[in-house]
Amino acid sequence: MSATEKPPRPPRDDAIESHEEDSQFVEAPRSERRSLPVKTESRDEQQLDDSSPILYLYLTFDSDLPSPPRQPDAAPPPNLGAYVSPLTWSSTRKNVTLALGSIATFLTAYCAGSYSPPSRLIARDLGSTHIVILVGISTFCVGFSLAPMVLAPVSEIWGRYPVFIVAGVVLVVFQAACALVTNAAGMLVCRFFVGAGASVFSSVVGGVLADLWDKEDRNTAMALFSGAVLVGTGAGPLVTAGMVSAMDDGTQAWKWSFWHQAISNGLLLISLAVFFRETRASVLLSRKAKELNRWYMALEREGVYGVWVRDADMHALVTDSESSTGSNENGDGVNGTDGTRTLRRVRWLVKADEERASLGTMMATSAMRPFYMLVTEPVVFWFSLWAAFAWGVLYLAFAVVAYLHLDDFNAACRSYIAMIAGSAAATAVSVWQEDLLNHPQWRQQRGDASREQHTDSKFWALMRRSFPAEAPEARLYFSCITGFFLPAGLFGAFLVPSTSSPDDSGTSLAIGIGFATWGIYSVYLAAFNYLADTYHVYASSALAANSFCRNMVGGAFPVVTGIMFSDMGIRGAGGMLGALGMALTAIPWVLVFSGARVRARSKMAIK
């Protein structure tokens, strides 16, 4: 290939894949290839050797691969079955990948929530205070926030699989290290690396789902993925609270709260190593190109040069002025019909590899662009604020249950079970909502004769006109309603008189937390889907900004929960949180009615 320098192009975000590399079959740029004599000969007359020029072509999943001359003893062709587009995988294979990703996400959220119930026992054995040990939630969230800045571009270059395996090893090792530490400082450091390892199964799994499904078909997968997050947050403290209550030896109770996670994460790591397959499209294409090029070189070592390229395809591939006129620099004419083939030495390239910036540049962009968007894009800022508050409430729930029901295991369990129930109900309703959004009477006609024709219903006509199902804001229609469950749950949990009563059984708190969790789920899913659809190639940076704010605020809430509820009282603190949540629910309403105008003023959002 020529060493001609080309100006670097900005790296593309990888959380949401457009798969544009799958849609074209084009010749590599003129600067990337040697001049070729385009000449049609009979098969007997064509002679190539190692001095013949090489034609460099871009490979796509749709490329019609040319065949080499038949030689009985030549190197056999490679098996390319592993390099098909993930979008075309079978439902079974996609569902296995979704199941692995959801389980990984569940365990990630599980380790975030499981830390709070045994925290007092940890503080006692490590000779520290409870507040200091709770900082382990904060260091976990810091690692969870920062690691994706590095891991996202790495997964774009090297693929999802190696990032999953390395991060899984880090997670297992430091989960075990948490059970072995002898001081508070060691615990806080280990929790940072646990968060860094676990972050992959939240941030990169979203990219995996985008690899497998187009955005129109992605909601069910995203609903299950999001549900796994919140179910895990309730299951973690439920199990570790049961350990603390059931085990007489407090030291063994908190140690096993980490050991059982190290074991389950280890089993997950083995499952990923065996059953997970690479989903990153550009990585699969690069591997396919290398296999083909390796095969061509093996054939040439045996004296078999070139592959038969159709002349009709050569016309379609031409991009330079000489070839487009039907002649080349040697003056040879092109006599092309659909059946005529020309023998050419070919090597495959992948456009995404050439357009990609260096790893250092991509990491710098991955670290800087989210903060740039946070301060320049109103949609990113307000959604990050809304999601950060919701995540703060989620993490606050871990601490407030222990604060209100320190010695009442049954009351605490009610709240954790309510979190799981709220997450499960939210997931089921979200799948149903997506089906409703795809109702043929709601969606615009596309000239498809097989589509059900619109009726004369005034209701559906109003919905199509005022709330189009195809707009990015359609992701927010239902969250405008279910988002109210968050402040309503906070009011119900903390303003009901029985919550602050010494005889409180925890029922009011549990019901309130269950509805608040439903609201948190709505915020989480709406933020992911709307930012992804609105910012497209910049979606990864928008979601990284959202994730950073969400996890930093979430990590701070458990530390201040006890102080806030002690100083302001249960009803005062709960009322303040509920009022903030109520004010923030205005965000989706504003965007539903003004989102198009907001996007029109943005330099990075789709218009």
N, C-alpha and C positions, 0 to 999 in steps of 0.2 A: 504493500500500500504506500501511497505517497505520504511524505512527511509534511505536506503543506499544512500550515497552521490555520485553524478556523476559529472565529470568535466563540468563546464559550457561551452556552445557553443556560438560562437559570434552571436549577434543578426543579423537578416536579414533585409535588407532595405525593406520598404513597398511601395515605389512609383511605382515599377513595380513588379507585382506578378507573380511568376512562377507556382503557384498552384501545386507544387509538392506533397502537402498533399492530393490531390485528386486522386492520381494514384495508391495507394497501400492499401492493407488490411492486416495488419500484427499484430502479437501478441505483446503485450507490452514486454519490456526487462525483462529478468529473475529477475533482481533486483527489478522490480516493481510489482511482483506477488508472490503469495504463490504457493508452489508445489501442483500440481493437480494430483489426481488419474485418469488417462485416461482409463476408463473402459466402455465398451459397454454392456448395459443391455436392456432388454425389457422395454417398457414404464411402465408396471405394477410394475416392480421390482425397478425402480429408485426412491429413496427417498432422498430428500434434506431437510435441516433445516438451522437455523441461524448459526450453527457451521460448515456448509460445506464451503470449501474454495471458494474464488472468483477468477474468471478468468478475468484479465484486458486486454482489447483489444483496439487497436487504431481504432478510427472511421474515416472514410473518406466519401465523398459524394457518393462513389460507394459501400459502405458496404452493404452486403445482411443481413438485420436485422433479427435475429432469433425471433421466436414467442414463447410466453409462453404457458403453458398448458391451455386448455380452461376451464374457470370457469364462469358460468353464472352471478354470482354476483360480479366478480372481478372488480377492478378499470379499467375504459376504457382507451384505449391507447391515448397518446397525439397526437395532430394535428401537424405533422412535415412539413406541406406545406410551412412554412415560412423559412425553413432551407435548401432549395435546393441551389446548386451552382449558383452564379450569372452569371457564363459563360453560363448557360443553360436557363436563363430567356428568356421570350418571347421578340420579337422585340419591342412590344408596351411598355413593362415595362422598357426595356433598354432605349428606346427613351425618355420616361418621365423623367428618371433619368438624361439623357444627357441634356434635356431641362432645368431642374432645375439647374444643374451644370453650364450650359452656361449662364443662366440668372444671377446666383450668381456671376460668373466671370465678366460678363458685368457690374454689379453694383459695383464690386470691382474696376475695372478700371475706372468706371465713377467717383467714389469719389476721385480717384487719380488725374484726370484731371480737375475736377470741381473747385478746390481750387484756381487756378491762376486768373481767371477773376475778382472775387470780392476782391482780396487780398489788393488792394489799399484802398478800402472802409473799410476793416477790420482794416488796419493800422491806418486810420484816427480815427475811433471810439474807438480803444483800446489805442490810444495815443502812437503809436510805429512807427517805420520806415518800409518802404516797404520791405527792405532786411530782417529785423528780422521776419516779418510775412511770407516771402517766406521760411524761415527755417522750417515752418510747413510742407512743402513738404519733406524736409530732415528727420524730425522726423517721418513722416508717413512711409518713406522708411526704416528707421532703425527698426521700429516695424514690418514692412513687412518682413524684412530680418531675424530678430532674432526669432520671434514667431514660425516659422516652425521647428526650432531646437528642440523645446519642443513638439509641436503638432504632429509631424510625429510619434514618438514612442508612444505617448498617443493614437493616432488613431489606432495603430497596436494592442494595448492591449485591449482597451475599445471599439474600433470600430469607424467608420466614423460618425455615427449618433449623438452620444453625443457631439463629438468635434464640429460638425456643429452647433448644437443648442447652446452650450455655447458660441462659438465664435460669433454666430449671435446676441446673447443678448448683448455681449460686444460691437459689432459694432453699434447696435441701440442706446444703452445708450450713448455712447461717440459721436455719430453723433449729438444727441440731446444736449449733453453738449457743443459741439462746438458753438451752437447757443446761449448758455446762458452765456458763459464766459465773464468776465469783464476786463481781462488783457491779454497781449501777452503771458506771461508764461503759463497761463492756456490753451490758444489755442494750444501752442506747445505740452504740455503734452497730451491734448485730441487727438491731431492728431497722437501721438505715439500709443495710444490705438486703434484708428480707424484703423491704419495700421496693428496692431497686430491681431485685429479681422478679418479684410478683408483678411489677408494673407491665411487663411484657404481656401477661395474660389478660390485661385490660386494654392497653393501647394497641398492640399489634394484632390482637384477635379481631378488632374492628376492621383492620386492613384485610385480614384473611376473608372475612365475610364479603368485603367489597371485591375481592378477587373472584369469588365464587358466584355472586349474583349481581345482576344489573340493579340499578337503584329502584326500578319499578317492582322488583320481586324480592327486595331485601328486607322489607319491614318485619315479616314473620321471624326471620333469622335474628334480626336486631332485637325484636321483642323478647325472644328466648334468651339471648345473650344478656340483655339488660335485666331480665328477671333473675337470671343466675347470680348477677351481682348483688341484688338486694336480698334474695333468699339466703345467700352466703353470709351476709352481714347479720342476719338474725340467727342462723344456725351456729355460727362461731361462738358467740357468747352463751347461747343455750347449752351447748355441749360442755364448754369449760366451766360454766356455773354449776352444771351437774357434777363435774369432777370435783370441784371444790366442796360441794355439799356432801358427796358420797364418800370421799376418801378421808380417812382419819388423819393421815399424815399430810399436813399442809405442804411440806416441801415436795413430796412426791406428786401432789396434786398439780402444783404449778409447773413442775418439770415435765410431767406427762402432757400438760396442755401444749407443750412444744414438741415432745417426742412423737405424739400421735400425728401431728401435722407433718413432721419430717418424713414419717413413714408413708402417709397418704400422698405427699408431694413426690416422694421417690417412686411410688407406683404410677403416678401421673407421668413422670419423666420417662419411665420405661414404656408406657403406652404411647407417648408421643414419638419416641424413638422408633417404635415398631410400626405404628399405624398412620402417623401423620405423613402426608406427602406435600412436597413443595407446591405453593399456590401462586407465588409471584410470577406474573406472566413474562416479564422481561428476563427474569432469571431462567425460566424454562426455555425461552427462545434462545438465549445465549448458550445454554447447554446443548440444545438441539443443533445449533450452528457448529459448535465445536465437534460434535459427533460426526456430522456430515463432512466437515472439512478434514477431520482425521481419517475418515473413510476414503475421501478423494486422494489424500496423500498416500495412503496405503496402496490404492490402486495404481498410482503413478510409480510407486517403487517397484511394482510388478510389470510396468510398461504399458498400463492402460491409462491413456490420457483423455481427459475431457468427458463431458456428458452431452446428451442430445438436447439442445434448446430449440424450441419451436420458433421459426422465424416470425410467426404472427405475434408471439410473446415478445420477441426482440423489438418489434415496432412499438408495442405498448410500453416497453421499458425505456425507450430512448428519451433522453432529456437534454442532450447537447445539440448544438446547431448543425454539426456536420452530419450526424446520423439522422437527424430529423428531415433532412432534405433527400434522404435515400442514397447518399453516398458517403464515403469516408475519405480520410486523408490520402488513401492510396488510389482513390477513384474507382473502387470496385462497386458495382451496382448491387442492389439487394433485390432478389427475386423471391418474395415471400408469399406463400400460401399457407393455409391453416395446417396442411399436412406436411410441409417441408420443415426439416430440422437441420440445425447446424451444430457441429461438434465444437464445444467451447470448454476451456479450462475455467472452472467456476469456483469461487469461494464465497461463503455466506457471511454477512455482517448483520448486526441487530442495531436498528436506529437508536433505540433507547440507550445503548451502551455508548454511542458516539455523542449523544446530546447531553449525557449525564456529566455534571461537574465532578471535580475531585472530591474524595471523601471529606477532606478538611473543609472545603467550601460548603459542602452539603451540611456538615455538622454546624458550621457557623450560621448558615441560613436557618437550619432547624432550631438553633438556639435564639436567634435574633428576631426572625419574622413573627413568631407568636406574640412577642411583646410589642412589636411595631403595630400589629393588627389590633392588639388590645387597646392601644391608645388612639388609633386612627379610625377604627371601624366601630361605629356605634352598636351595630348588631352583636359583634363579638363581645364588646364591653358589657352590654346589658345582659346578654345570655350568660356570660361568665359570672356576673354578679348574682344572678338568679340561681344558677347551678351551684355556686360556691355557698350561698346561704342554705340551699337544700342539703348539700353534703355536710355542712356544719351541723345542721339539725340531726342528720343521720348519726354522725359521730357523737353528738351530744347525748343521743338516746342511750349509747353504751354506758356513759358515765352517770346519767341521771337515774337510770334504773338502779344502779348500785348505790347511789346517794340516797334514794328514797326507800329502798328495800334491801338494805345491807344484809340483814339477818333473816330475810324472808325469801327463801328459795322459790317457793310456789308463786309468790307475787311477781318475782323477777321473771320466772319462766313464762308467765302469761304475756308479758310485754314482748319477749323474744319470739314466742309463737305467733303473736299478733303481727310482728314484722314479716315473718315468713308468709302468713296468710295474706297480708296486704300485698306483698310482692307477687304471690301466685295469682290473686284476683286481678291485679293490674296487668299482668302478662296476658291472661286469658282475654280480658276486655280489649287490650291493645290489638291482638290478632283479629278479633271481631270488628274492631273499628277500621282496620285496613281493608277488610272485606267490604265493609259498607262504603268506604271511599272509592272502591273499584266498581261500585254499582253502575250498571250500564246507563241508568237514567241520569246519573250524576256527571258522568264523563262526557266530554264533547264527542260528536260524531267524527270519524276519520275516513269516511267513505268506504268502510268495510261492510260489504253486503251481508256478512254473517253476523254482524253486530245487531243487537236488538234495537229497533228504532225507538226514538224518543216518543213518549206519549204527550198528550196536551195538558199534563198535570202542571198547575201553576206553581206548586211547591217545588218540583224538580226544576222547572224553568228558572225560578228564583235562585235556587242553589247553584245552578250552572252559571248564572249571570253574576251573582254577588260573591259566591264562594267556589270558584273553579277548582275542580279536583286536580288539575294539572299544574297549578301554581305551587312554587316552593312553600308558600304559606299554608297549603293544605296540610302540611305536617303539624300545624299548630291548632287546627280547628278543635280537636278533642281536648288538647291540653288546656285550652281556655277554660274548660269546665273542670276537668279532673285536677288541674293545678290548684284549684281552691281547696282540695282535700288537705293540702299541706297546712295552711293556716287554720283551717277548721279542726284538723286533728290536734294542733297545738292548743287551741282554745279549749277543746274538749278534754285534753290530757291534764291541763294545769289550772284551768279556771273553775272546774267542777269542785265544789266544796269538799267532797270526800277525799280528793287527792292529798290535801294537806292534813287530813285527820289522822291521829295516831292509830286508829283502827282500820285504816284504808286497806282493802284487800288487793289493790292494784288493778281492779277491773277497769276503772275510768282511764287510768294511765295506759293500760293495754289497748283499749279501743281507740283512744286518741292516737297512740303511736302507730297502730295499724293503718288508720286513715292517712296519717302524715306520711307513712312509707309509700302508700299508693300515690300520694301527691309528689313525693320525691322521685318515684319511678317516672311519672309523667314528665317532670322537668328534665330528667336525664335523657329519656328517649327523644323528647322534642328538641333538646339542644343538639344531640348528635345528628339527628335526621335533618334538621333545618340548616345547621351550619354546613353539613356535607352537601346538601342540595344547592345552597346559596353560593358557596365559595368554590365548589368544584375542584380545580387543580390546586387551590390554596386551602382546601378543606383540612388537610393534615395540620397546617399551622393554626388555623382557627380552632380546631379541636384540641391542639396542644395548649393553647392559651386557656381554653375552658378547663382542661384537666389540671393545669397548674394552679389556677385560682381555686378550683374545687378542692383539691387535695391540701393546699396550704391552709385554707380556712378550716377545712375539716379536721386537720391535725391540731389546730389551735383550740377548737371548741372543748374537747374533753378536759383540757388543762384548766380552763376558766369556768367550767360548769359549776363545780363546788363553790367557788368564790361568788359567782353571779347569783346562784340560788340562795346562798347564805346571806348575802348583803341585801338582795332585792326581795327575797321571799319567793315561794313557789309561784304564787299567783302573779306577782309583779314581773318576775323573769319570764314566765310563760306568756303573759299578756303582751310584753314587749316583743317577744319572738313572733307571736301570732300576728301582731300589727305589722311587723316588717315583712312577714310572708304575704300578708294581704296586699300590701303596697306593691310587692314585686310581681304579683299575679297580673298586674296591668301590662306587663311586657308582651306576652303573646297577643293580647287584644289589640295593642297599638300596631303590632306588625301585621296582623290579619287585615287591618283596614288601611295601613300605610306602608306595608312592606315593599310594594312595587316602587313607590317613590323613594324609599330609603335605599333600595338596591340601585336605582337609577343614578343616585349621587355617589355611589361607591366606585372606586377605581379597581376593586378586586372582586366584587360580587358579580354574578351573572345578571344580565339585564333582562 
